[in-house]
Amino acid sequence: MLNGSNQQSETKPESKTDGKAKTNKPSIVNVAVAVIHYKDQYLLGFRDATQHQGNRYEFVGGKIEADESAAQALIREVAEETGILLDDNTIVKLGRLHHDYGDKQVSLQVYKIELTAEQYEQHKHRKQGLEGQALTWVSKSQLLAGAYHLPAANKTILEWLKLSSKIAITYPLAHFGTHTDAAAAWLQYHQENLALESWVYIRLKDVNSKHLTEQLITARPDILAILPNDNEQPLNEQGSLTANETEISQRIVAKHLTHSTLMQCFNDVGSSTALTQSLSKDHPLIVSCHDIASITAANQLASMRIENALPPVIGAFVSPVLATQTHPDDTPLGWEAWSELAELADMPVIGLGGLKPAMFNQALQYGGISVAGIRQFI
């Protein structure tokens, strides 16, 4: 019952003014969506042709009742549809989405749940759900490649699922300032020490050394890059991308907005500024947030991107979780306060600040979907 699209639209009670009834408009259907997986195998249902958004695959889920939270609705719906009991599983929020299908509006609260090996073995051969719907397990690579036709609202969810669980951040160029050739030292260090097939936020903090970004991506064709939003790819004299630039562009998974840039996207009353229009229209965005105000701005930006059919905001660095060497004067949030901010975000949250790759499971427990850092990640 994915994404609530098989639910009947709710309508507001009829009201009358001067004896005339106002036209009833469908209210928003609030839906809990369960992205259930075991390792790289994901569970999908299939909608009957007679249903709303029929003849499409779907994640399991359904309508949130008035007396239950999104997580409670998710556990109930999954049990009713598949028989899978999630009471003891870690349920991690991916994000929230609003989608207008024209004949129906849905607000999706999306959660990711990994099954245990025992749960997967118990359910992997079941081809039919408890309500007669077809069920199938599909590989993540096929899912993300679009091999399964899902409702339109799921497009952003698929982008969220691409986010790596661990993100390395490069040292700034100034870190190698004692070397005779700082640029060469920076390039050699990162070329030799970045993990295979890793996501890397290439942050040079030097406007005159952007060529090093291209050199690193060329030298390490296995990595996927996050670049500052102002790091646009150069064009040749004819105004089109060269073959090498095209290949590099294809390996950019997101552009990054700093906290200050994010806050400049909106004025004091929350209206968007001209800066919002200059953000990358070719790549998804990852933003940096430190507090409620920046989370609110990130949510507003994410909504605007979806409304304008632009690549979505796929993650938010929320920091600092713990004390860091690079920002010793910044007061760390601590896991509890960090978790409270993570809950407010409408996109996947990435832990940053004093973390190690081994803290990924801890981040999951507190509502994050990924961890990032410099020293412990390279």
C-alpha positions as CSV (number, residue, x, y, z in Angstrom):
1,M,0.0,0.0,0.0
2,L,2.7,1.8,-0.8
3,N,3.0,5.4,-0.4
4,G,-0.6,5.5,0.6
5,S,-1.5,5.6,-3.1
6,N,-4.1,2.9,-2.6
7,Q,-5.8,4.8,0.1
8,Q,-8.9,6.8,-0.5
9,S,-8.4,10.5,-0.4
10,E,-9.6,12.0,2.8
11,T,-11.9,15.0,2.5
12,K,-12.4,17.8,4.9
13,P,-15.9,18.1,6.5
14,E,-18.4,20.0,4.4
15,S,-18.8,23.5,5.5
16,K,-21.4,26.0,4.4
17,T,-21.4,29.7,4.1
18,D,-24.7,31.6,3.5
19,G,-26.3,28.2,2.8
20,K,-23.9,27.2,0.0
21,A,-21.5,24.3,0.3
22,K,-17.9,24.9,-0.5
23,T,-16.1,22.6,-2.9
24,N,-14.4,19.8,-1.0
25,K,-10.7,19.4,-1.7
26,P,-8.8,16.2,-1.0
27,S,-6.6,16.6,2.1
28,I,-3.1,15.3,2.3
29,V,-2.8,11.6,3.0
30,N,0.0,11.0,5.5
31,V,1.9,7.8,4.7
32,A,4.7,5.8,6.3
33,V,7.0,4.2,3.8
34,A,9.3,1.2,4.7
35,V,12.4,0.8,2.6
36,I,13.1,-2.8,3.7
37,H,16.4,-4.5,2.7
38,Y,18.9,-7.1,3.7
39,K,22.3,-6.1,2.5
40,D,21.8,-5.1,-1.2
41,Q,18.5,-6.9,-1.6
42,Y,15.4,-4.6,-1.4
43,L,11.7,-5.6,-0.9
44,L,9.1,-4.3,-3.4
45,G,5.4,-5.0,-3.8
46,F,3.5,-4.6,-7.0
47,R,0.3,-2.6,-7.4
48,D,-2.6,-4.0,-9.2
49,A,-3.7,-2.2,-12.4
50,T,-7.0,-1.2,-10.8
51,Q,-5.3,0.7,-8.0
52,H,-4.1,4.3,-8.0
53,Q,-0.7,4.4,-9.6
54,G,-1.3,0.8,-10.6
55,N,1.0,-1.5,-12.6
56,R,4.0,-0.1,-10.6
57,Y,6.3,-1.5,-8.0
58,E,6.3,0.0,-4.6
59,F,8.0,0.0,-1.2
60,V,5.8,-1.4,1.6
61,G,3.8,1.1,3.7
62,G,0.5,2.7,4.3
63,K,-1.6,5.4,5.8
64,I,-0.7,6.8,9.2
65,E,-3.7,6.8,11.5
66,A,-4.6,9.7,13.7
67,D,-3.7,7.9,16.9
68,E,-0.2,6.6,15.9
69,S,3.2,7.9,15.0
70,A,4.8,7.3,11.7
71,A,7.1,4.6,13.1
72,Q,4.1,2.9,14.7
73,A,2.2,3.0,11.4
74,L,5.1,1.6,9.6
75,I,5.5,-1.4,12.0
76,R,1.8,-2.1,11.8
77,E,1.5,-1.8,8.0
78,V,4.5,-4.0,7.3
79,A,3.2,-6.7,9.7
80,E,-0.3,-6.5,8.0
81,E,1.1,-6.6,4.5
82,T,4.0,-9.0,4.7
83,G,4.1,-10.6,8.2
84,I,7.5,-9.2,8.8
85,L,7.8,-8.0,12.5
86,L,10.0,-4.9,12.9
87,D,9.5,-4.2,16.6
88,D,13.2,-5.0,17.4
89,N,14.8,-3.7,14.2
90,T,16.5,-0.3,13.9
91,I,14.2,2.0,12.0
92,V,16.1,5.0,10.5
93,K,14.4,8.0,9.0
94,L,15.5,8.7,5.4
95,G,13.4,11.8,4.9
96,R,10.0,13.3,4.3
97,L,8.4,14.1,0.9
98,H,5.2,15.8,-0.3
99,H,3.9,14.8,-3.7
100,D,0.9,16.0,-5.7
101,Y,-0.3,13.3,-8.1
102,G,-3.1,15.7,-9.4
103,D,-5.9,13.5,-8.1
104,K,-4.2,12.8,-4.8
105,Q,-1.7,14.5,-2.5
106,V,0.5,12.4,-0.3
107,S,3.0,13.3,2.5
108,L,5.5,10.5,2.8
109,Q,7.6,9.8,5.9
110,V,10.3,7.4,4.6
111,Y,12.2,5.0,6.8
112,K,15.0,2.5,6.0
113,I,15.1,-0.8,7.8
114,E,17.6,-3.6,7.5
115,L,16.4,-7.1,8.3
116,T,18.4,-9.6,10.2
117,A,19.7,-12.7,8.3
118,E,17.1,-14.8,10.1
119,Q,14.3,-12.5,9.0
120,Y,15.5,-12.5,5.4
121,E,15.8,-16.2,5.2
122,Q,12.3,-16.5,6.6
123,H,10.7,-14.2,4.0
124,K,12.9,-14.2,0.9
125,H,11.0,-17.0,-0.9
126,R,7.5,-15.5,-0.3
127,K,6.1,-14.3,-3.6
128,Q,2.8,-13.0,-2.2
129,G,1.9,-10.7,0.7
130,L,-0.8,-11.3,3.3
131,E,-3.2,-9.1,1.3
132,G,-2.6,-11.0,-2.0
133,Q,-0.1,-8.5,-3.5
134,A,2.9,-9.7,-5.4
135,L,6.3,-9.4,-3.5
136,T,9.7,-9.5,-4.9
137,W,13.3,-8.9,-3.7
138,V,15.4,-6.9,-6.1
139,S,19.1,-5.9,-6.2
140,K,20.0,-2.4,-5.2
141,S,21.9,-1.9,-8.5
142,Q,18.8,-2.8,-10.6
143,L,16.5,-0.7,-8.3
144,L,18.7,2.4,-8.7
145,A,19.1,1.9,-12.4
146,G,15.4,2.2,-12.8
147,A,14.7,-1.4,-13.8
148,Y,11.5,-1.3,-11.7
149,H,8.8,1.3,-12.5
150,L,7.9,3.0,-9.2
151,P,5.4,5.9,-8.5
152,A,6.7,9.3,-9.3
153,A,7.1,10.2,-5.6
154,N,9.8,7.6,-5.2
155,K,12.3,9.3,-7.5
156,T,13.8,11.2,-4.6
157,I,13.9,8.1,-2.4
158,L,16.0,6.4,-5.0
159,E,18.4,9.3,-5.0
160,W,18.6,9.1,-1.2
161,L,19.5,5.4,-1.4
162,K,22.6,6.3,-3.5
163,L,24.1,8.1,-0.5
164,S,27.2,6.3,0.8
165,S,27.3,5.1,4.4
166,K,30.8,6.6,4.8
167,I,32.1,9.8,3.2
168,A,35.8,10.9,3.2
169,I,36.6,14.6,3.2
170,T,39.9,15.7,1.8
171,Y,42.4,17.8,3.8
172,P,42.5,21.4,2.7
173,L,45.5,22.4,0.5
174,A,46.9,24.5,3.4
175,H,47.5,21.3,5.4
176,F,50.4,20.5,3.1
177,G,51.8,24.1,3.3
178,T,55.2,22.9,4.7
179,H,55.9,20.9,1.6
180,T,58.0,22.4,-1.2
181,D,55.2,21.6,-3.7
182,A,52.0,21.6,-1.6
183,A,49.8,20.8,-4.6
184,A,51.8,17.8,-5.6
185,A,51.9,16.6,-2.0
186,W,48.1,17.0,-1.6
187,L,47.5,15.1,-4.8
188,Q,49.9,12.3,-4.0
189,Y,48.5,11.8,-0.5
190,H,44.9,11.6,-1.5
191,Q,45.6,9.5,-4.6
192,E,47.4,6.9,-2.4
193,N,45.2,6.9,0.7
194,L,41.5,7.2,-0.4
195,A,39.6,4.0,0.0
196,L,38.6,2.2,-3.1
197,E,35.2,3.2,-4.6
198,S,34.7,5.8,-1.9
199,W,32.6,8.9,-1.9
200,V,34.9,11.9,-1.4
201,Y,34.1,15.5,-0.6
202,I,37.0,17.3,-2.4
203,R,37.4,20.4,-0.3
204,L,40.6,22.3,-1.2
205,K,39.6,25.7,0.3
206,D,41.8,27.3,-2.3
207,V,40.1,29.0,-5.3
208,N,43.3,28.9,-7.4
209,S,43.7,25.1,-7.1
210,K,40.6,23.8,-8.6
211,H,42.7,22.0,-11.3
212,L,43.7,19.6,-8.5
213,T,40.1,18.3,-8.3
214,E,40.2,17.2,-11.9
215,Q,43.6,15.7,-11.5
216,L,42.5,13.6,-8.4
217,I,39.3,12.4,-10.2
218,T,41.4,11.5,-13.3
219,A,44.0,9.7,-11.2
220,R,41.4,7.8,-9.2
221,P,38.6,6.8,-11.6
222,D,37.0,4.6,-8.9
223,I,36.0,7.4,-6.6
224,L,32.8,9.5,-6.7
225,A,33.1,13.1,-5.9
226,I,31.2,15.8,-3.9
227,L,32.3,19.3,-5.0
228,P,31.6,22.8,-3.6
229,N,28.7,24.3,-5.5
230,D,31.0,27.0,-7.0
231,N,33.3,24.4,-8.5
232,E,31.6,24.3,-11.9
233,Q,33.2,22.4,-14.7
234,P,35.1,24.5,-17.3
235,L,34.0,24.7,-20.8
236,N,36.2,24.7,-23.9
237,E,36.1,27.5,-26.5
238,Q,33.1,26.0,-28.3
239,G,31.1,26.1,-25.0
240,S,30.7,22.4,-24.7
241,L,32.2,19.8,-22.4
242,T,35.3,18.0,-23.5
243,A,35.4,14.2,-23.3
244,N,37.4,14.3,-20.1
245,E,35.2,17.0,-18.6
246,T,32.1,14.9,-19.5
247,E,33.6,11.8,-17.7
248,I,34.4,13.9,-14.7
249,S,31.0,15.4,-14.5
250,Q,29.4,12.0,-14.6
251,R,31.4,11.1,-11.5
252,I,30.2,14.1,-9.5
253,V,27.5,12.7,-7.2
254,A,26.6,16.0,-5.5
255,K,27.4,19.6,-5.0
256,H,27.9,20.9,-1.4
257,L,26.5,24.0,0.2
258,T,28.3,25.4,3.3
259,H,26.2,26.5,6.3
260,S,26.7,30.2,5.4
261,T,25.7,29.7,1.7
262,L,22.6,27.7,2.7
263,M,21.5,30.5,5.0
264,Q,22.1,33.1,2.3
265,C,19.5,31.3,0.1
266,F,16.7,32.7,2.2
267,N,16.0,36.2,3.6
268,D,14.9,37.1,7.1
269,V,11.3,36.2,6.3
270,G,12.1,32.9,4.7
271,S,11.6,33.9,1.1
272,S,14.2,32.5,-1.4
273,T,16.9,34.8,-2.7
274,A,18.6,35.1,-6.1
275,L,21.3,32.8,-4.8
276,T,18.9,29.9,-4.8
277,Q,18.6,30.1,-8.6
278,S,22.4,29.9,-9.0
279,L,22.7,26.5,-7.3
280,S,23.6,23.5,-9.4
281,K,20.8,22.3,-11.7
282,D,22.8,19.3,-12.9
283,H,23.6,17.6,-9.6
284,P,22.0,16.8,-6.3
285,L,22.9,18.9,-3.3
286,I,24.4,18.1,0.1
287,V,24.1,20.9,2.7
288,S,25.8,21.7,6.0
289,C,23.6,22.3,9.1
290,H,24.5,23.2,12.7
291,D,21.2,24.2,14.3
292,I,17.4,24.3,13.9
293,A,17.5,27.4,11.7
294,S,19.8,25.8,9.1
295,I,17.8,22.5,9.2
296,T,14.7,24.6,8.5
297,A,16.4,26.3,5.6
298,A,17.6,22.9,4.3
299,N,14.0,21.6,4.4
300,Q,12.8,24.6,2.5
301,L,15.4,24.3,-0.1
302,A,14.7,20.6,-0.5
303,S,11.0,21.3,-1.0
304,M,11.7,24.0,-3.6
305,R,14.1,21.7,-5.5
306,I,11.5,18.9,-5.8
307,E,8.7,21.4,-6.8
308,N,10.9,22.7,-9.6
309,A,11.9,19.2,-10.8
310,L,15.5,19.8,-9.9
311,P,18.0,17.2,-8.6
312,P,17.1,16.9,-4.9
313,V,18.9,17.5,-1.6
314,I,20.2,14.1,-0.9
315,G,21.9,14.7,2.5
316,A,22.7,17.1,5.3
317,F,26.1,17.2,7.2
318,V,24.9,17.9,10.7
319,S,27.8,18.9,12.9
320,P,29.8,18.8,15.1
321,V,28.7,15.6,16.7
322,L,31.8,15.3,18.9
323,A,34.8,17.6,19.5
324,T,37.2,18.0,16.6
325,Q,40.8,19.0,16.1
326,T,40.0,21.2,13.2
327,H,37.4,23.3,15.2
328,P,38.5,23.0,18.8
329,D,36.4,26.1,19.9
330,D,33.1,24.7,18.5
331,T,30.9,23.2,21.2
332,P,30.0,19.6,20.1
333,L,26.3,18.8,20.0
334,G,26.7,15.3,21.5
335,W,24.7,12.4,20.2
336,E,21.4,13.2,22.0
337,A,21.2,16.8,20.7
338,W,22.5,15.7,17.3
339,S,19.7,13.1,17.2
340,E,17.1,15.8,17.9
341,L,18.3,17.8,14.9
342,A,18.4,14.8,12.7
343,E,14.8,14.1,13.4
344,L,13.8,17.6,12.1
345,A,15.5,17.1,8.8
346,D,13.5,16.2,5.7
347,M,16.5,14.5,4.1
348,P,19.1,11.8,5.1
349,V,21.4,13.0,7.8
350,I,25.2,12.5,7.8
351,G,27.1,12.7,11.0
352,L,30.3,14.8,11.0
353,G,32.7,16.0,13.6
354,G,35.1,13.8,15.6
355,L,33.7,10.5,14.2
356,K,35.3,7.3,12.9
357,P,34.0,4.9,10.2
358,A,33.3,2.4,13.0
359,M,30.8,4.8,14.5
360,F,28.4,4.2,11.6
361,N,26.2,1.8,13.6
362,Q,26.1,4.4,16.4
363,A,24.9,7.0,14.0
364,L,22.1,4.7,12.8
365,Q,20.9,4.3,16.4
366,Y,20.7,8.1,16.7
367,G,18.9,8.7,13.4
368,G,21.7,9.2,10.9
369,I,22.2,7.3,7.6
370,S,26.0,8.1,7.1
371,V,29.2,9.3,8.7
372,A,31.9,11.5,7.4
373,G,35.3,12.9,8.3
374,I,38.9,13.6,7.4
375,R,41.5,12.1,9.7
376,Q,39.9,8.8,10.4
377,F,38.5,8.3,6.9
378,I,41.6,8.7,4.7
